[in-house]
Amino acid sequence: MTQCTKQESELAILPFTPAANTSYTAHFVAADPETEYELIHYWHFNNLSGTTEIVSADYSAISQAFITYAGTGNGYLDERGQRLEDPVSSLNLYLDQQPEQGAVLRARNPSHTRELIIEAPTSGYSNIRVAFATTRTTNGAKRQSFHYSTNGGDSWQSPDQGYEVALLPQWGLKEFDLSTIEGVANNPDMLFKILFWGESATGTSGNNRFDNLSVTGTSITTGLNDFIDRNSPVTLYPNPAKETITLTTQSGASHQGELAIFSMDGRKLQSVAVTSPQTTISLADLPMGIYVIRFSNSYDHFTTKLVRQ
């Protein structure tokens, strides 16, 4: 029996030349989806301060993603930092975030007339999953429901009938597997939302809290150019790369910042302080594969995929 290597098995077309009249049987082994899920968008909320109307994702592998609190009434969004009596969540941590640190997002009452809208495009990804940690204060809404829209909010569906919300200091992890739902994958207009239910949602005090909200999936494209921000004031080359990569900031842009390298499942593998207009980074410790590169400082945010050959 002829066997192919792992690298050969990942090719779309596998050529071979028979040496004689031979019959072949193809035997395919399904990949483990747990090892293939990549982080698309992630909110850890640790950089929030005071009240806010829009919350940008702390990390996006493609285009930016946002959270808003649409609706009417006096409800609003703000943050709460770590306290012993009402701690932040340690569930669903990504990007080297540490437990019991940072802040969480609060959706303040009255919440029954508002919707927590999550704009999270899934372009280039399939097998979409959404997960987040949530809790409530004593007067916060006791129930929530999760919904999705594949047409930019024209219509909405829900994969379940809603769920009870944990009471502080406990947190609950909510996970929604949308991998079999048509239209969710590879969708630049993908939206999600959370609704708040129950008599307690109508109050003038109390809140529901969210932490570590992630959107994950499996990549369905290898077109690296799809992930590059052409308007970014920084460039990264070569890509693909072998031994090193070089980060260059354009004239007039701030070159002070951090370049971080992440695995496709969101684990931080390497971090380099950038202090000059041109910085070269060694890839010697990284095996061949695909990685996410992020450069960030107070002014700029650049994310792209890198192939290490």
N, C-alpha and C positions, 0 to 999 in steps of 0.2 A: 504493500500500500504506500502510495506517495503522500507525504505530508508537507504542508507549507509552514513556513515560520510565521511568528506573530506579525512581523512587519509585512510579509507577503499577504497574509490573510486580511489586512486592512486595506488592500488595494481594491478599487472598484472593478478592475479587470485583471485577472491572474493568468498570464500567458504560460503555456507549456508546449513542448514539442514531443509527441509520442515517438519512442524509438522503434515501435513495431505495432502490429494490430493489437490494440489493447482496449479494454473497457475500463471506465472510471466511474466511481460513485462519489458524489459530493456529499460530505458530511459536515454540516454546519453546527457549531455550538453557540448558543445564544450568549451574548455578552451580559455580564452582571450590571444591571442599570444603576446599582448603588455606587459603582465605581466611576460612572460616567457623568454624574450630575455636576453641573458647573453653576457657580454663582453668577446670576445675571444682574440683580439689583439687591441692595442691602441698606437698611436704615438701622443704625445702632443708637441714634438720637443723642449721643454723648456730647455733641457740640452745640446743642440747643441752649438758648438763653432767653428767658422771659416769654412773652406772648408772641405768637407767630400766625401768619395766615397761610403760608406755604412752606413745606419742608422738603428740600431736595434730598435725594438719596445720598448717603455717605459714600456709596460705591455703585457705579454702573459700568458694566462691561461693554455696553453698546451706547445708546443715546441716554440722555438724562431721564430720571424718573422723579415724580413729585407726589406729595400727599397734601390734600386740602380738606377743609371741613365745610362742605357746601351746605347751604340751607338758610333758614331764617331763625330769628330769636336771638337770645343773649348768650348762647353757647359759644365757646372759643377754644383755641388750642394754646397750650403752654407746656412747660416742662417741670419736672420734679427730680431733684438729685437724690442720690443714695442717702437713706436714713435707716437706722436700725429698725424703727417701728413700721416703716413702709419702704422696703428695699427695692432696688432695681432688680430686673430679672437676670438670671444666669442661664436661661434656656436659649437654645438656637444661636449661640455665639459663632461669629465668623470673623475673619480678618484679624486674628490675633487679639480680639477684644477680651478684656479680663472681667471675671465675675465681680459683682458687688462694687462696681465703679461706674461713673458717668451719670447719665440721666435717662429719663423715659419721657414719652409723649403722653400728655394728658388731654383727653377730649372732655371738656367741661360741660356740665348740665346747664340748661335743658338740652338734651341730646336727641329727643324724639323727633324734632323738626330738622335735624341735620344728618349728613351722611359723610363718613370718612372715605374720601375718594382717593384711590391709589392709581396714578397714571404710570404704567409700567410696560413699555413696549417689549415684545418678545421676538423681535426680528432676528432671524438666524438661529432660533432655538425651537426645539420640540420638547415633549414630555414635561410640561410646565407644572411646577409645584409652588404653592405659596404657603409660608409658615410664619407664625408670629407668637409672641408671648403676650398674654393679656390678663388683667386683673381689674378690680374695682374697689372704690371706697364703700363704706356702709350705705351711702345714699346714691351711689352710682348705679347705672342701668344694670339690671340683673341678667339680662339676656342680650345676645348679639346674634346677627345673621350675616353670613358672608355671601357676596354676589359677584358675578363677573359679567362683562359686556365685551363682545367680540366686534362691535360696530361703533366704537367711540361713544357709547352711552345712549344710543337710540333705544336699545332694549336691554333688559337685564335678566339673568337667570341665577338660580342658587342651587348648589350641589347638595344641600341638606336643609333641614327644617329649623336651623338655629341651634344655639347651645347656651348652657348656663355659664356665667362668668365667675371665676374664682374670686374670693374675697381676700383683700390684703390681710396678712402679709404673704399669702400664697399667690402663686402665678400658675396659669394654665397654658400649655402649648397647644395651639391650634394648627393643624396641617391639612391642606387641601390638595389632593392629587387631581389635576385637570388634564392628565396626559391622554385620556381617551375622548376628550370633548372636542368636537370639530370646531375649527376656527380660532382656538386659543394659541396654537403654535404659530410661530413666524408671523406675528401680527403687530404691525407698528402702531395700531390704534387700541391696543389691549388696555382695558380698565378693570379694576376691582373696587369693591366698596364694602363697608361694614355699616350695618344699621343697628340701632339701639332700641330695645324693646322693654316694655313693662312700665308700671306706674312710677317706678323710681326714676325713669328717664325724663320725666316731666318736671322734676324738682329744680329749684334754683341753686342748690348746692350739690356736691358730689361729682364724681368723675369716673370715667373708664380710662385705663392706662394701657399703653402698648410699648413693647420693646423688641428689638432684634427681629424686625420684619424682613423676610428674605423672599426673593423670587428666584427659583433655580430651574434648570433644564439641561438638555443635551444639545450640543452644537450640531447644526445641520449644514454648516458652511465652512469652507476652509479659505474663503476669500478674505485675506487679512486686510485688504484695503477697505472693506466694509466697516472696520472697527476703528479707523483712524480719523481723528478730528482734523480736517484739513485747515481749519482756522486756528488751530492751536499755535501758541507762540513758541512751542518747543518741537524738536524733531528727534527721532530715534533711528539709528542706522548702525549696521546693516540689519535687514530683517527679510529673510531668515539670517541667523547668525551662528557662528561656530564657537569662537573662544571669547569674544568680547562684544559689547555694544557701546555706542557713544551717544550721550544725550547732549544736544546743543540747543541753547536758548537763543531766540532771535534778538536782534538789536532792539533795545528799549524794554525788553521783558525782564522781569525779576528772575535771576538764576538761583536764588537761595530757595532751597526746599528739600524734599525727600523723594528719592526714587525707590519704589518698593516692587518686588517681584512676588507674585502669588501663583500658587497652583490653580488649576482650573476649578477646584472645589473650594477656593477661597482661603486656603492656608497661606499665611505670609512666610515666604522662604528666605528672603534676603532683603536687606534695607541698606541704602547708601545715602549719606548726607551729601547734597549737591551744593557746592559753595563757589563754583566758577561757571563761566558761560559754556564750557565744554567739559564733560565728565565721562571718563571711560570706565566701564564696569566689567569685571571678569565674570564669565559664566562657567568657570571651571568646576564649580561644585554642583552644577545642575545637569541631570541626565538629559538626553535628547527627548524632546517633546514640545508641547505647546504651553505657554505661560501667559499670564496677564501682567502687563507692566503699567504702573501708575506713578506719575509724577505729580506732586501737589505742594502748594504753598498757600499763602494768604490770598494770592491773586489769581492763580492759574490751576487748572485741573486737566490732566491729560491721561487718557487711558487707551491702550492698544493691546493687541495680542502679539506675542513674540514666538517664533519657531526657533528652537535650539536644535541645530543639526549635529 
